[in-house]
Amino acid sequence: MVDDVKKTVKRAVAKVDKVHESSWFERAARAGFAVNGLLHVLIGVLAISVALGVGADEADPGGALRAVAQTPGGIVLIWVLAAGLAALSLWMLLEAVLEHLLPRDWKRGLIMLAKALAYGALAVPAVTIGLGGRVDTDSDVREVSTFLVQSPLGIAALIAAGAGVVAVGGFFIAKGVRRTFLDDIRTPRGDLGKAVIVLGTVGYIAKGVALIAVGVLLVITAVTVDPSEAGGFDEAFRSVAELPLGAIMLILVALGLIVYGLYCFVRARRSNI
């Protein structure tokens, strides 16, 4: 009985691994990187409009997706974006399990699992908009924060969440400074390779700064017990814009996010997946 179960599991794993290694699945996953790049370029553009005081929509993934949906044939494109992100999320999930967790490479496996969840989370608002729903990231964050600050345990959880986002931001900055992102791609030679290195360095640092701003807002919310301080990228960008020289700082971060988006386009083509 036990041997039969083991054989069944092995056959199932072998079939899943065959799908994971298929060329069509790899191309779909690579498309996910390109989709992520497009979203970051759009977020950067929206953030610049916030800095200039002309931003009407939210400078976050939801705002970027709404901008896409408003173009001719936008809903069709939204579903294409959702499919790309979902494919990348599923590919990384299988990579985490088959290539790392099953061989018990726990550290690498958990990192890949976190990435899979992150890309999957990006696919959710795309599906929501595709189905005609509304996405309001800042409002959702404030609602959750309002619930959490009603108890000491919730406040602690909010502080932990904020600290976690700050830590992820620090990870992005470190990856940019140390250029460890080069492990993820096949770097072209010559001037093109140098350009890719610049794109990755600037992009990762800018993405890290943006994440740290979001994490700090969450911690401030917990410490001050003021849910109105909470929010996602859009709220963080608007808070930065209100600082002395904040508009200039925000434009620099926004340009960095656009650069990160361009790097993602390169990664879609030259990723080591």
BELSULRA-V392662 format. One record per run of one state. SS is the DSSP state (H for helix, E for strand, L for the rest). FROM is the first residue (numbers start at 1). LEN is the number of residues. Records with the same first field share a line. If there is no record, write none. Layout:
# BELSULRA-V392662
SS=FROM-LEN / FROM-LEN
This chain:
# BELSULRA-V392662
L=1-1 / 21-2 / 52-9 / 70-4 / 102-4 / 131-6 / 149-3 / 179-1 / 186-4 / 225-2 / 230-3 / 242-4 / 272-2
H=2-19 / 23-29 / 61-9 / 74-28 / 106-25 / 137-12 / 152-27 / 180-5 / 190-35 / 227-3 / 233-9 / 246-25
E=185-1 / 271-1
